[in-house]
Structure formats: C-alpha cells, structure tokens
Amino acid sequence: MEKEKQLDKDLKKAELKKDAALAEDPSVLKQIKIGLNYRKDQGLAVLKDKSKKLLSKGKNKVYGQIDLLKNKID
C-alpha cells in the first residue's frame, strides 16, 4: 500500500510539473520538450517503483536462503 502511494505521489508530481510548464502558453517546440520531460519523469517514477519491488524480492530470497542454511547447521 505504501509503495502504491509513493508511485502515485511521484506521478502526481510529474503531472503538476507538466501543467505548470504548459500554463505559460509555450511554442510548439517547447510543448514537445515539456511532453518529453513529462514522459521521462513518469518513466523514472515507474522505474523507481519496479526497482524497489525487484530488490525486495531478491533481498527476501537471499536472506531466506541464509536462514534455511543456518537452520540446517543448527
């Protein structure tokens, strides 16, 4: 639940940044640049979320295997 809130927060921040930039009625080239920056911010937010999930899975796997080895030795 906390991870979803963080992802939503990051995506909302990217949306607000885009809306603030578009409020100035920019030229077409600036609009394209704003759109690319928005997509970059979205991608980074999603990538950050995915990497946290992947790292937590790997961490659980490694520490789980170490615990199993300790139990076999004991």
Secondary structure, 3 states (H helix, E strand, C coil): CHHHHHHHHHHHHHHHHHHHHHCCCCCHHHHHHHHHHHHHHHHHHHHHHHHHHHHHHHHHHHHHHHHHHHHHHC
